[in-house]
Every structure is written in structure tokens, then in C-alpha cells.
Amino acid sequence: MSDPLKVASGFAEFEIEIKKSRFIAIAGPAENRDQALLLLEKTKAQYPDARHHCWAYLLGGAQLPSSAAMNDDGEPSGTAGKPILNVLQHKGISDVMLIVVRYFGGVKLGAGGLVRAYSQAAEAVMRKVPFTIHVAQSRWQVSVDFSLEQPLRHFLSENEGNIDSVTYTDTVNVSLSLPTEHDAAFDAFCAQHQLKGVRLVDE
């Protein structure tokens, strides 16, 4: 069974001051690395005089991401990018870029203080980020006798499936989509009714 995927769908911003340093966290949707880096460039243009623009992104799923990256942007190694990425992973929201801008206030925070500050800013902005829930879908094509069209429609309505298109020839040719967690049930339905020409469509 596939868990629903939480995907960032909008932007959020949060600002906090810690020991005279100003931290501004910006988070927004990014479907790929190019979109993530575009948001970084826009943020740098918006805050060009900031000392640091630290960031992390997560693409394709929080638990098993297809891509993840981070950058400390001049802060001591592991004190900025990694805490930001840790927040993204724990929040379970994917396809997101998170940047924390820092204006240095003259007081050094130390490694532990930096980790806490960047984590706090990242946590706060991620609480504000809007997201949508995507359920993994399988797409199928199947041909059925006319007598089986209604049983097929009933099966789909009971299993959160959708008919994407139907064409009528000497049979009923259906393109459908179904949450992947119901694939086994659909296989059983096809076997029960001895359906021919069932094909899983590659995305």
C-alpha cells in the first residue's frame, strides 16, 4: 500500500531574530532541481546584502526522495543546510525548497546555536506551507463485454477509481486510473470475470 504523498503547493515566509541575527525562512514548491535553484536566485535577489542564504530541497517523497540537496553557504559545515533538510524530512512534505537567509547581528552563535536557529526558522516556516495530498495512481486499459461495463464501473466507484475515457466498438474499451493500493483487487476482478486485453499503462 502506497502512502499519500504530501506536496508543497504554495509559499510561506517566517522571520525570527536570535541574538541580534535576523533569520528569514522562505519555503515554496519545486518539482525539480531547476525550480528549486530558481527560487534560491529570486531569494538572493530579494535579500542581496544578507550574509548567508542557506538552503535544502526535497523532491519525490520525504521518506524515499528521488533527489535531495543542501548547502551551508559559508556557515560552519553541518550547521545550516543539514538542519534544514532534517526538518523537511521530518515534516513529510516533498517537492519543496526551503531557504533560510541570515543577517549577521555581530554575536556569534556557535555551532549548536546555529543548528538550533536554522532548525527553528525552518520548522516555523514549514508549519505555514500549504500542501496538497497526492495518491499514487496506476493507469490501465481494458476491453470488456457490454454486460461487464456496469460491474466494472461499480468496482471503480467502490475502489476510488476513475474512468478517463471510453470508446465503444464491438467491445467497451476503457482507460481508467486507480490508486495503486487497489491494484491487487483489480487483478482479482479481472481474473474473476476473465477479462482479456488488460494492460497497465506506463506513465
C-alpha positions as CSV (number, residue, x, y, z in Angstrom):
1,M,0.0,0.0,0.0
2,S,1.4,3.4,-1.0
3,D,1.2,6.2,1.5
4,P,-0.3,9.5,0.2
5,L,2.4,12.0,-0.8
6,K,2.3,15.5,0.7
7,V,3.5,18.0,-1.9
8,A,4.1,21.7,-1.3
9,S,1.5,23.8,-3.2
10,G,2.3,27.4,-2.1
11,F,4.8,29.7,-0.5
12,A,5.4,30.7,3.1
13,E,7.7,33.1,4.9
14,F,8.8,33.4,8.6
15,E,11.2,35.7,10.3
16,I,12.9,35.5,13.7
17,E,15.7,37.4,15.5
18,I,18.1,35.4,17.6
19,K,20.9,37.2,19.5
20,K,20.7,40.1,17.0
21,S,21.0,37.9,14.0
22,R,17.9,38.0,11.7
23,F,16.8,34.8,10.2
24,I,14.2,34.8,7.3
25,A,12.9,31.5,6.2
26,I,11.2,31.1,2.7
27,A,9.7,27.9,1.5
28,G,7.9,27.0,-1.7
29,P,7.1,24.3,-4.2
30,A,9.7,22.9,-6.5
31,E,9.1,20.0,-8.8
32,N,12.7,19.7,-9.9
33,R,16.2,21.0,-9.1
34,D,15.9,23.8,-11.6
35,Q,12.8,25.2,-9.9
36,A,14.5,24.9,-6.5
37,L,17.5,26.8,-7.7
38,L,15.3,29.4,-9.4
39,L,13.6,30.1,-6.0
40,L,17.1,30.4,-4.5
41,E,18.1,33.0,-7.1
42,K,15.0,35.0,-6.5
43,T,15.6,35.0,-2.8
44,K,19.2,36.1,-3.2
45,A,17.9,39.0,-5.4
46,Q,15.4,39.9,-2.7
47,Y,18.0,39.8,0.1
48,P,21.2,40.6,-1.7
49,D,23.0,42.0,1.3
50,A,22.4,39.0,3.6
51,R,25.5,37.2,4.9
52,H,24.1,33.7,4.2
53,H,21.5,32.1,2.0
54,C,21.4,28.5,3.3
55,W,19.0,26.0,1.8
56,A,17.8,22.5,1.3
57,Y,15.3,20.8,-1.0
58,L,13.5,17.5,-1.1
59,L,11.9,16.0,-4.3
60,G,9.9,12.9,-4.9
61,G,8.9,11.8,-1.4
62,A,10.1,12.6,2.1
63,Q,10.9,9.0,3.1
64,L,12.5,7.9,-0.2
65,P,13.3,11.1,-2.1
66,S,14.3,10.9,-5.7
67,S,16.5,13.9,-5.0
68,A,17.7,15.9,-2.0
69,A,20.4,18.6,-1.6
70,M,21.5,21.1,0.9
71,N,24.0,24.0,1.2
72,D,25.5,25.8,4.3
73,D,26.5,28.8,2.2
74,G,29.5,29.7,4.3
75,E,28.2,28.7,7.7
76,P,30.3,26.0,9.5
77,S,29.7,22.6,7.9
78,G,26.6,20.9,9.0
79,T,25.1,23.8,11.0
80,A,22.6,25.1,8.4
81,G,21.8,23.0,5.3
82,K,21.6,19.7,7.2
83,P,19.3,21.0,9.9
84,I,17.0,22.5,7.2
85,L,17.0,19.2,5.3
86,N,16.2,17.3,8.6
87,V,13.2,19.5,9.1
88,L,11.9,18.8,5.6
89,Q,12.3,15.0,6.1
90,H,10.5,15.1,9.4
91,K,7.7,17.2,8.2
92,G,6.9,14.7,5.4
93,I,6.3,17.3,2.7
94,S,8.0,16.8,-0.6
95,D,8.7,18.8,-3.8
96,V,9.8,21.7,-1.6
97,M,12.6,24.2,-1.4
98,L,13.5,25.9,1.9
99,I,15.9,28.8,2.2
100,V,16.9,30.5,5.4
101,V,18.5,33.9,4.9
102,R,20.7,35.2,7.7
103,Y,21.7,38.8,8.5
104,F,24.6,38.5,11.0
105,G,24.0,40.6,14.1
106,G,27.5,40.7,15.4
107,V,27.1,38.0,18.0
108,K,28.5,34.5,17.2
109,L,26.0,31.7,18.0
110,G,28.4,28.8,18.0
111,A,27.8,25.5,16.1
112,G,25.0,24.3,18.5
113,G,23.3,27.7,18.4
114,L,23.4,27.8,14.6
115,V,21.8,24.4,14.4
116,R,19.0,25.4,16.7
117,A,18.4,28.7,15.0
118,Y,18.2,27.3,11.5
119,S,16.1,24.4,12.7
120,Q,13.7,26.8,14.5
121,A,13.3,29.0,11.4
122,A,12.8,26.0,9.1
123,E,10.3,24.4,11.5
124,A,8.3,27.6,11.8
125,V,8.0,28.2,8.0
126,M,7.1,24.6,7.3
127,R,4.2,24.9,9.7
128,K,2.8,27.6,7.3
129,V,3.5,26.0,3.9
130,P,0.3,24.9,2.2
131,F,0.3,21.4,0.7
132,T,-1.8,19.0,-1.3
133,I,-2.0,15.3,-0.9
134,H,-1.2,13.1,-3.9
135,V,-2.2,9.5,-4.0
136,A,-0.1,7.2,-6.2
137,Q,-2.2,6.1,-9.2
138,S,-2.0,3.3,-11.8
139,R,-3.4,3.7,-15.2
140,W,-5.0,0.8,-17.0
141,Q,-6.5,0.0,-20.4
142,V,-9.1,-2.8,-20.6
143,S,-11.6,-4.2,-23.1
144,V,-14.8,-5.7,-21.6
145,D,-18.1,-7.1,-23.0
146,F,-21.0,-4.8,-22.8
147,S,-22.5,-6.9,-20.0
148,L,-19.5,-6.2,-17.8
149,E,-19.4,-2.4,-18.2
150,Q,-21.6,-1.8,-15.2
151,P,-19.8,-4.3,-12.9
152,L,-16.5,-2.5,-13.9
153,R,-18.0,0.9,-13.1
154,H,-19.3,-0.4,-9.8
155,F,-15.8,-1.8,-8.9
156,L,-14.2,1.5,-9.7
157,S,-16.7,3.5,-7.6
158,E,-16.1,1.2,-4.7
159,N,-12.3,1.4,-5.0
160,E,-11.7,5.2,-5.7
161,G,-11.1,4.6,-9.4
162,N,-11.9,6.8,-12.3
163,I,-12.8,6.2,-15.9
164,D,-10.6,8.5,-18.0
165,S,-12.1,7.6,-21.4
166,V,-14.4,5.1,-23.0
167,T,-14.8,4.0,-26.7
168,Y,-17.4,1.6,-27.9
169,T,-16.7,-0.8,-30.7
170,D,-17.7,-4.4,-30.6
171,T,-16.5,-4.2,-27.0
172,V,-16.2,-1.5,-24.4
173,N,-12.7,-0.1,-24.4
174,V,-11.9,1.7,-21.1
175,S,-8.9,3.7,-20.0
176,L,-9.0,4.0,-16.2
177,S,-7.0,5.2,-13.2
178,L,-6.9,3.6,-9.8
179,P,-5.0,4.1,-6.6
180,T,-2.1,1.7,-6.6
181,E,-3.2,0.2,-3.3
182,H,-6.2,-1.3,-5.2
183,D,-4.1,-2.9,-8.0
184,A,-4.4,-6.4,-6.4
185,A,-8.2,-6.0,-6.1
186,F,-8.4,-5.0,-9.8
187,D,-6.2,-8.0,-10.8
188,A,-8.7,-10.2,-8.9
189,F,-11.7,-8.5,-10.6
190,C,-10.1,-9.1,-14.0
191,A,-9.4,-12.8,-13.2
192,Q,-12.9,-13.3,-11.8
193,H,-14.5,-12.0,-15.0
194,Q,-11.8,-13.5,-17.3
195,L,-11.1,-10.1,-18.8
196,K,-8.9,-10.0,-21.9
197,G,-6.6,-7.3,-23.1
198,V,-5.9,-5.8,-19.7
199,R,-2.8,-3.6,-19.9
200,L,-1.0,-1.5,-17.3
201,V,-0.1,1.8,-18.9
202,D,3.4,3.1,-18.2
203,E,3.5,6.8,-17.0
